Amino acid sequence: MTLDLSFLKKLMGGDEKLVNSFVTIFRNQTPKQLAEIKTLLANEAWEDLSNTVHSLKTQFGYMGLDDFSDQMKHIETLIDNGELTDIHRLLADFETRFTAFWSKEFSDPKAS
């Protein structure tokens, strides 16, 4: 999976500066939100967890990461419906896949 910024470019009217700004915000905020998910899950703060997952779902959609967006949508629905049995497993599976994506997509080329 790779970033597909075509939706974001369309949304931003083709303004590359805005697109680049959004990508920068995404790079800076996503790791913080993923760390927050772990804390919220550990504290069983379901409403806040649902809100954070919802935010990530939207951001992933803007970035063309539809698989991740769909995962977040599924997790959000389960939380909102009180179906919490599989949430820990689903978020762990997501984290594994997302970490692999993140290290590939945003690796520092100077570090290679």
C-alpha positions as CSV (number, residue, x, y, z in Angstrom):
1,M,0.0,0.0,0.0
2,T,1.2,3.5,-0.8
3,L,-0.1,7.0,-0.4
4,D,-2.5,8.0,-3.2
5,L,-2.9,11.8,-2.9
6,S,-5.2,12.2,-5.9
7,F,-8.3,12.7,-3.7
8,L,-6.4,15.2,-1.5
9,K,-5.2,17.1,-4.5
10,K,-8.7,17.3,-5.8
11,L,-10.0,18.4,-2.4
12,M,-7.3,21.1,-2.2
13,G,-8.0,22.3,-5.7
14,G,-4.6,21.2,-6.9
15,D,-2.8,23.5,-4.5
16,E,0.5,21.6,-4.0
17,K,1.4,23.8,-1.0
18,L,-1.8,22.8,0.8
19,V,-1.3,19.1,-0.1
20,N,2.2,19.2,1.2
21,S,1.1,20.9,4.4
22,F,-1.6,18.2,4.9
23,V,1.0,15.5,4.4
24,T,3.3,17.1,6.9
25,I,0.5,17.3,9.5
26,F,-0.4,13.7,8.8
27,R,3.3,12.6,9.3
28,N,3.5,14.6,12.6
29,Q,0.1,13.8,14.1
30,T,-0.5,10.1,13.1
31,P,2.2,8.6,15.5
32,K,0.8,10.7,18.3
33,Q,-2.8,9.5,17.6
34,L,-1.6,5.9,17.4
35,A,0.1,6.3,20.8
36,E,-3.1,7.8,22.1
37,I,-5.1,4.8,20.9
38,K,-3.0,2.5,23.1
39,T,-3.6,4.6,26.1
40,L,-7.4,5.0,25.5
41,L,-7.7,1.2,24.9
42,A,-5.8,0.4,28.1
43,N,-8.1,2.8,30.0
44,E,-11.2,1.5,28.2
45,A,-12.1,5.1,27.3
46,W,-14.4,3.9,24.5
47,E,-16.0,7.2,23.5
48,D,-12.6,8.9,23.2
49,L,-11.2,5.9,21.4
50,S,-14.1,6.0,18.9
51,N,-13.4,9.7,18.3
52,T,-9.7,9.1,17.7
53,V,-10.4,6.1,15.4
54,H,-12.9,8.3,13.5
55,S,-10.3,11.0,13.0
56,L,-7.8,8.5,11.7
57,K,-10.4,7.0,9.4
58,T,-11.0,10.4,7.8
59,Q,-7.3,11.2,7.5
60,F,-6.5,7.8,5.9
61,G,-9.3,8.5,3.4
62,Y,-7.8,11.8,2.5
63,M,-4.4,10.1,2.0
64,G,-5.8,7.4,-0.3
65,L,-5.2,4.7,2.3
66,D,-8.5,3.1,1.8
67,D,-7.6,-0.2,3.5
68,F,-6.6,1.6,6.7
69,S,-9.7,3.8,6.5
70,D,-11.9,0.8,6.1
71,Q,-10.3,-0.9,9.1
72,M,-10.8,2.2,11.2
73,K,-14.5,2.4,10.1
74,H,-15.0,-1.2,11.1
75,I,-13.4,-0.7,14.5
76,E,-15.3,2.6,15.1
77,T,-18.6,0.8,14.3
78,L,-17.8,-2.0,16.7
79,I,-16.9,0.4,19.5
80,D,-20.0,2.5,18.9
81,N,-22.2,-0.6,19.0
82,G,-20.5,-1.8,22.2
83,E,-19.1,-4.9,20.5
84,L,-15.7,-4.8,22.2
85,T,-14.6,-8.4,22.2
86,D,-12.3,-8.1,19.2
87,I,-11.1,-4.5,19.6
88,H,-7.8,-5.3,21.2
89,R,-7.0,-7.9,18.5
90,L,-8.2,-5.7,15.6
91,L,-6.1,-2.7,16.8
92,A,-3.1,-4.9,17.3
93,D,-3.5,-6.3,13.7
94,F,-3.9,-2.8,12.4
95,E,-0.8,-1.6,14.3
96,T,1.3,-4.3,12.8
97,R,0.2,-3.6,9.2
98,F,0.4,0.2,9.7
99,T,3.9,0.1,11.3
100,A,5.2,-1.9,8.2
101,F,3.5,0.7,5.9
102,W,4.8,3.7,7.9
103,S,8.4,2.5,8.0
104,K,8.3,1.8,4.2
105,E,6.5,5.0,3.2
106,F,8.2,7.5,5.5
107,S,11.7,5.9,6.0
108,D,14.5,8.3,5.9
109,P,16.4,7.8,2.7
110,K,19.6,9.1,4.3
111,A,19.4,6.2,6.9
112,S,19.6,3.5,4.2
